[in-house]
Structures are given as C-alpha cells and as structure tokens.
Amino acid sequence: MSTDASSLTTQDLEFLRRPLHGFLSVAGGPLPPQPRPVWFEATDEGTIQLFTAPDSLKVRRLRRDPRASIVVAAPVGERERWLSVAGRTTVEPEGAHDLCARLAARYWDLEDPVRAADLAGIMAADQVRLVIHPDTVHRYQY
C-alpha cells in the first residue's frame, strides 16, 4: 500500500475513469460510517465528484461535518487494486444535472427506454454536486 498526502496520480485518474462503483462514507453520524455505493467522476483537478438529492442524509451530515471518503476497487477477475480518497467535501448547488447526465451515459445503456426514463426522473428532481477535495490518498495494487 502507498500513500500520497493529497493528490491523485495519472494512473489513479485512469483507474477512476472506468465505470466502477465507489463506496462513499461520510462523517457526522452517531454510528460508525455506513458506506454506500455511488457513481462518481474523477476530475482533471484531482477531485472526486458525485450527485445526490439536496435533502439526503449524506448532505445533512456533510453540512455538519464535511469529512468524507470514497473507496473504489477493481472488479472480480482483475488483479487486486483499490484506491481510497479522503478529504473535505463541499456541497455545490451547480453542475449536478450535467454530472448526472455524464455519469448515466457512463454507467447505463441510455438506448434502453427503461434507463432513459430512469435518467429523466433523476434529471427532473433537484440535485446537488458533492466534491471531495483529497487530503489523503491510499492505494493498493497487487
């Protein structure tokens, strides 16, 4: 395992740009963090962003304590590899729908009418963009 204090490498970004699920954990709850699978996007600036409803539990917790982490692992059948990014998270009111459209195209076949309808439903709802600004990056590759 290696740690780079606060930045994603070119190899990290390449890995994170694959359609993999991340497991997001946020601080601020009375119980230990409860990771949830999420879609995400790694930016050229080295942040990780995702979208969610503005009244979601994760947003309420992040407004009290902005610490969050995301873990992404290679799928079964590939050599073991994972990446963990932890840092301060901002809740951004702009850009969530554009992000949602990009991620839906990455994770779903939007030619499928059911998936297209699912996306339309998400796009019709209010969304915010969560941006994780890395403080610590841990990685493992076998």
Rosetta blueprint (number, residue, H / E / L):
1 M L
2 S E
3 T E
4 D E
5 A L
6 S L
7 S L
8 L L
9 T L
10 T H
11 Q H
12 D H
13 L H
14 E H
15 F H
16 L H
17 R L
18 R L
19 P L
20 L L
21 H L
22 G E
23 F E
24 L E
25 S E
26 V E
27 A L
28 G L
29 G L
30 P L
31 L L
32 P L
33 P L
34 Q L
35 P L
36 R E
37 P E
38 V E
39 W L
40 F L
41 E E
42 A E
43 T L
44 D L
45 E L
46 G L
47 T L
48 I E
49 Q E
50 L E
51 F E
52 T E
53 A L
54 P L
55 D L
56 S L
57 L H
58 K H
59 V H
60 R H
61 R H
62 L H
63 R H
64 R H
65 D L
66 P L
67 R E
68 A E
69 S E
70 I E
71 V E
72 V E
73 A E
74 A L
75 P L
76 V L
77 G L
78 E L
79 R L
80 E L
81 R E
82 W E
83 L E
84 S E
85 V E
86 A E
87 G E
88 R E
89 T E
90 T E
91 V E
92 E E
93 P L
94 E L
95 G L
96 A H
97 H H
98 D H
99 L H
100 C H
101 A H
102 R H
103 L H
104 A H
105 A H
106 R H
107 Y H
108 W L
109 D L
110 L L
111 E L
112 D L
113 P H
114 V H
115 R H
116 A H
117 A H
118 D H
119 L H
120 A H
121 G H
122 I H
123 M H
124 A H
125 A L
126 D L
127 Q L
128 V E
129 R E
130 L E
131 V E
132 I E
133 H E
134 P E
135 D E
136 T E
137 V E
138 H E
139 R E
140 Y E
141 Q E
142 Y L
